[in-house]
């Protein structure tokens, strides 16, 4: 029985992580301009292109499926 659930879980994960065929991505900001204006602590909201992203947006009633926190690109500061 354990093998069955393992198999089923893997198949479900493959299905949900597959990219959507009808997805047309776009960005409201140019990547280089965004890079210039990002500050530590900024939150980036992202719409994913997988089936699981669609499920997340539906279940949370949100436009975005993922969020990222920008912590900066500087190395560790010495004390």
Buried (B, 14 or more C-beta within 10 A) or exposed (E): EEEEEEEEEEEEEEEEEEEEEEEEEEEEEEEEEBEEEEEEEEEEEEBBBBBBBBEBBEEEEEEBBEEEEEEEEEEEEEE
